[in-house]
Amino acid sequence: MSSAAHFTLFPTSIGTCGVAWRADVVIAVRLPDGRPATTYRHFAERRNATEGAPPKSIQQAISAMIALLQGKQTDLSFIECDFANIDPFAAKVYAATRDLSAGQTSTYGAIAAKTGEKNEARRVGQALGRNPVPIIVPCHRVLGSGGRLTGFSAPGGVEMKLRMLEIEGAVIGGGPGLFGNLPFSMKAQP
């Protein structure tokens, strides 16, 4: 794989996102930072990447992410990501999280159980907090126990998480409750 990293920004329904890649493999995704210039600087300075035209595989990934953020039930499992420097537990967390379909949610505890480490819900949250490829590894679909909307480390925090779940038509709870006035139901799926 080429060692040169490249990036591009792309408009979505939630704002300007960015993706970085090496060869045909995604190495990072960035949710909107409020201003495209901030997202641009993130890739140029923190990722040491240069802006470039995406190859076909990366353009397909971008198109799929845009479609998902427009509310289309899009499968992103075809997108190849570089997890070479990710610790083994986080890699298992990312794999389990990628199994969640658009609009489906789970809990940190359920993801921990899928990794074979059922008592490690807190470590799942920590791994997802370091997720280098949000949207592709849909960490926004993972909730606290009982469907609680807990922290979200991406720009925009819990508000962005909620917005993405709303776009996907997520079901997060059975009946009216704390979030009963929202335009969708809140029920966590195991």
Secondary structure, 3 states (H helix, E strand, C coil): CCCCCEEEEEEECCEEEEEEEECCEEEEEECCCCCHHHHHHHHHHHCCCEECCCCHHHHHHHHHHHHHCCCCCCCCCCCCECCCCCCHHHHHHHHHHHCCCCCCCEEHHHHHHHCCCCCCHHHHHHHHHCCCCECCECHHHEECHHHCCCCCCCCCHHHHHHHHHHHHCCCEECCCCCCCCCCCCEECCC
